[in-house]
Amino acid sequence: MRRRLKAPPSPLPQRDGIDPVRLRLPADPDGLWGTVRDHLVERYANAIGAEQVDAMLREGRIVSVDGPVTADEPYRAGRYLYFHREFAAEERVPFEVGIVHRDERVVIADKPHFLATVPRGSHITETAVARLRRDLDLPLLQPAHRLDRLTAGLVLFVVRPGDRGAYQTMFRDRRVRKEYEAVAPYDPEVALPVTVRSRIVKERGVLAARQQPGEPNSESRIELLEVRGGLGKYRLLPATGRTHQLRVHMNALGLPILHDPIYPVVLDAGPEDYGQPLQLVARALEFTDPVSGEPRRFESRLRLTEWPP
């Protein structure tokens, strides 16, 4: 089996902490594309349109390792092209990313509520990875796992690309003990601690995940730490990592996490209410370092606003 050649390094630097798009021109067995422009116009017809493609080519914003690409260059399959996407202006999330720990291999960051971990959808430059790349001058920084945008707390980022696989595998194989804290209603009728196992399904394009009958694919242990009036502070220990798992399991117990805009009811979309963050924080990460072999534990310094000290 013929091995695919490794892509050359990008001739374009990052912009605002975001890598340029890398495009490998596909095979053209039917000879449909006489020029590079022909392929780009067809490929991006719905995304940006022919006029924008022409403008990017004219202004030298689409490049190869040999320099700017011109509209009339003959098409050659396998060639790598690079360019920066144009992003809509994003509202800045008014909270900083904290640094809990930093060494030559990892950065343990305290991601605030409302900030996405990685670029997705309309959140591109206002993401934890983009901010940290810029602020720490670490352009190769990558997350080993992800944290939901509305959830705050610890995220492990890997400094060197050669180490990323080891840390990603550690999370994939569930060799990381994760602790979360949440504030939710208190109900004395709910017997705690309890381990919740269920089958969670998340459909693309649908905001809320749901539980359905079938073989369980998620597991969470729920513990009550403290009670104040009608609220409780809970420790949540996920054994798996399904989308919205902790929020779904707490809601299923009749204890929806405070200020959750999806569970139990999906609220109408509107401007972010930064004064009412989801009361869920990834409190601790504990693991044996896959590179050094040393035991490590990190704790978030963030506090839940509805549970002051």
C-alpha positions in Angstrom: 0.0 0.0 0.0 1.4 3.3 -1.1 1.9 5.7 1.9 0.7 9.3 1.6 3.5 11.9 1.7 3.5 14.1 4.7 2.3 17.6 4.0 5.0 20.3 3.9 5.0 23.0 6.7 2.6 25.9 6.0 4.3 28.9 4.4 1.7 31.1 6.2 1.9 31.9 9.9 -1.0 31.7 12.2 -3.4 34.6 12.4 -5.0 35.5 15.7 -3.9 32.0 17.0 -5.7 30.2 14.1 -3.9 28.0 11.6 -4.4 28.6 7.9 -6.5 26.3 5.9 -4.5 23.5 4.3 -6.0 22.1 1.0 -4.6 19.1 -0.9 -5.9 19.2 -4.4 -7.7 15.9 -5.2 -7.4 13.7 -8.2 -9.2 14.8 -11.3 -9.7 11.6 -13.4 -12.3 13.3 -15.7 -10.2 16.4 -16.3 -12.9 18.8 -15.0 -10.5 21.4 -13.7 -8.1 22.9 -16.2 -6.8 25.5 -13.7 -6.5 25.8 -10.0 -9.2 28.5 -10.1 -11.7 26.1 -11.7 -11.4 23.7 -8.8 -11.5 26.4 -6.1 -14.6 28.1 -7.6 -16.4 24.7 -7.7 -15.3 23.7 -4.2 -16.2 26.9 -2.5 -19.2 28.0 -4.6 -21.6 27.8 -1.6 -19.1 29.0 1.0 -17.6 32.2 -0.4 -18.5 32.3 -4.1 -16.5 32.9 -7.3 -15.9 36.6 -6.7 -14.3 36.0 -3.3 -12.1 33.2 -4.8 -11.0 35.6 -7.6 -10.2 38.3 -5.1 -8.1 36.0 -3.0 -6.2 34.8 -6.0 -5.7 38.3 -7.3 -4.4 39.6 -3.9 -2.0 36.7 -3.5 -3.9 35.3 -0.4 -3.8 31.7 -1.7 -0.3 30.3 -1.6 1.7 27.1 -2.1 5.2 26.4 -0.8 6.4 28.1 -4.0 4.6 31.4 -3.4 1.2 33.0 -4.3 -1.0 31.0 -6.7 -2.4 32.6 -9.8 -5.9 32.0 -11.3 -4.5 30.6 -14.6 -2.1 28.0 -13.1 -2.7 24.5 -14.5 -4.4 22.1 -12.1 -2.1 19.6 -10.5 -3.5 16.9 -8.2 -1.7 16.4 -4.9 -0.5 19.9 -4.6 -1.0 21.7 -1.2 -2.5 25.1 -1.0 -2.9 27.4 2.0 -5.0 30.4 2.9 -6.6 32.1 5.8 -10.4 32.2 6.1 -12.1 35.5 6.8 -14.0 35.4 10.0 -16.9 37.5 11.2 -16.1 39.8 14.2 -16.6 38.0 17.5 -17.7 39.4 20.8 -15.0 39.0 23.4 -15.9 36.7 26.3 -15.1 39.0 29.2 -13.2 36.5 31.3 -9.5 35.5 31.2 -8.1 32.1 30.8 -6.2 31.2 34.0 -3.0 29.2 34.0 -2.9 26.6 36.8 0.3 24.9 35.6 2.8 25.2 32.8 5.9 23.2 32.0 7.8 22.1 28.8 5.1 19.4 28.0 1.7 20.7 29.1 -0.3 23.8 30.0 -3.2 23.2 32.5 -5.6 26.0 31.9 -8.7 27.3 33.8 -11.1 27.9 31.0 -13.9 30.4 31.9 -17.6 29.9 31.2 -18.8 30.8 27.7 -15.4 30.3 26.0 -15.1 27.4 23.6 -12.1 25.1 23.9 -11.4 24.9 20.1 -12.8 26.7 17.0 -16.2 25.5 16.0 -19.2 27.2 14.3 -19.2 30.9 15.0 -16.6 30.7 17.8 -13.2 30.9 16.1 -10.7 33.4 17.5 -12.6 33.6 20.8 -11.6 30.2 21.9 -9.2 29.0 24.6 -6.7 27.5 22.3 -6.5 30.6 20.1 -6.1 32.9 23.1 -3.4 30.7 24.7 -1.4 30.4 21.5 -1.3 34.2 21.3 -0.8 35.0 25.0 1.8 32.3 25.7 3.5 32.5 22.2 2.9 28.8 21.8 1.7 28.4 18.2 1.8 24.6 18.3 -0.3 24.3 21.4 -3.2 21.8 21.1 -5.8 20.5 23.6 -5.7 16.8 24.6 -9.4 16.9 25.3 -12.3 19.3 25.2 -14.6 21.0 27.7 -18.1 22.2 26.8 -18.3 25.9 26.0 -20.7 26.7 28.9 -18.7 24.7 31.4 -15.7 26.2 33.2 -12.6 24.6 34.6 -9.5 22.6 33.8 -8.4 21.7 30.3 -5.0 20.1 29.5 -3.1 21.5 26.5 -0.1 19.9 25.0 2.9 22.1 24.1 4.8 19.8 21.7 3.1 17.9 18.8 5.2 14.8 19.5 3.6 14.5 23.0 0.0 15.0 21.9 -0.8 11.4 21.1 0.3 10.2 24.5 -2.0 12.6 26.3 -4.9 12.2 24.0 -4.7 8.4 24.4 -4.7 8.8 28.2 -8.0 10.6 28.0 -9.4 8.2 25.3 -8.6 5.2 27.5 -10.2 6.8 30.6 -7.0 6.9 32.6 -7.8 10.4 33.9 -9.9 10.9 37.0 -12.1 13.9 36.5 -14.0 15.7 39.2 -16.6 18.3 38.6 -18.6 20.5 41.0 -22.1 21.8 40.3 -24.8 23.9 42.1 -28.3 22.6 41.6 -31.6 22.3 43.5 -31.6 20.2 46.7 -34.2 17.5 46.9 -34.2 15.3 50.1 -36.2 12.7 48.2 -33.2 12.0 45.8 -31.0 9.3 47.5 -27.4 10.2 47.1 -24.7 9.2 46.4 -25.9 7.5 43.3 -24.3 6.1 40.1 -26.3 6.9 37.0 -25.9 4.8 33.9 -27.9 5.4 30.7 -27.8 5.5 27.0 -27.3 9.1 25.8 -27.9 10.1 22.2 -26.9 13.5 20.7 -28.2 14.3 17.2 -26.3 16.7 14.9 -28.1 20.0 14.8 -30.2 19.4 17.9 -29.1 21.3 21.0 -30.3 18.9 23.7 -29.0 15.3 24.1 -31.5 12.8 25.3 -31.6 9.4 27.0 -33.2 6.4 25.4 -33.6 2.7 26.1 -30.7 0.5 25.2 -27.2 -0.5 26.3 -25.8 2.2 28.6 -23.0 4.3 27.1 -22.6 6.8 29.9 -21.9 6.6 33.6 -21.7 9.3 36.3 -21.4 9.2 40.1 -23.3 12.0 41.8 -22.4 13.0 45.4 -24.0 15.7 47.6 -21.3 17.8 49.3 -23.3 20.6 51.1 -26.8 22.0 51.4 -27.7 25.7 51.7 -31.4 26.4 51.8 -32.9 24.9 48.7 -29.6 24.5 46.9 -27.0 21.8 47.0 -23.3 21.7 46.0 -22.6 18.4 44.2 -19.5 16.5 43.2 -19.8 14.8 39.8 -17.5 12.0 38.8 -17.9 11.0 35.1 -16.6 7.6 34.1 -17.4 8.3 30.5 -17.5 11.5 28.4 -20.7 11.7 26.4 -21.8 15.2 25.2 -23.6 17.0 28.0 -23.4 13.8 30.1 -23.4 15.4 33.5 -26.1 17.9 32.6 -28.3 15.1 31.3 -27.8 12.9 34.3 -28.4 15.7 36.8 -31.6 16.7 34.9 -32.7 13.0 34.9 -32.5 13.0 38.7 -34.7 16.1 38.9 -31.7 18.2 39.8 -31.0 20.4 36.7 -27.8 22.4 37.1 -28.5 26.0 37.9 -28.6 28.4 34.9 -28.6 25.6 32.3 -30.1 27.0 29.1 -30.9 23.6 27.7 -31.9 21.3 30.5 -34.7 20.8 31.4 -36.0 23.4 28.8 -34.2 24.7 25.8 -34.4 28.5 26.1 -34.7 30.8 23.1 -31.3 31.9 21.7 -30.3 35.4 22.6 -27.4 37.5 23.8 -25.1 35.8 26.3 -26.0 36.6 29.9 -22.5 36.6 31.4 -24.0 37.3 34.8 -25.6 33.8 34.9 -23.0 31.2 34.0 -23.9 27.5 34.1 -23.0 26.4 37.6 -20.7 23.6 36.5 -16.9 23.6 36.8 -14.3 20.9 36.0 -12.7 21.0 39.4 -9.8 18.5 39.2 -7.8 16.3 36.8 -5.7 13.4 38.3 -3.5 11.0 36.3 -0.2 9.4 35.8 1.8 11.4 33.3 2.2 9.3 30.2 5.6 10.9 29.4 7.3 11.2 32.8 5.4 8.5 34.7 4.8 10.8 37.7 1.5 11.1 39.4 -0.2 14.5 38.9 -3.2 16.2 40.3 -4.4 19.7 39.4 -7.3 21.7 40.8 -9.3 24.6 39.4 -9.1 28.0 41.1 -12.5 29.0 39.7 -15.5 29.4 42.0 -19.2 28.9 41.3 -20.9 32.3 41.6 -24.0 30.8 43.2 -21.9 29.2 46.0 -19.7 31.9 47.5 -17.1 30.9 50.1 
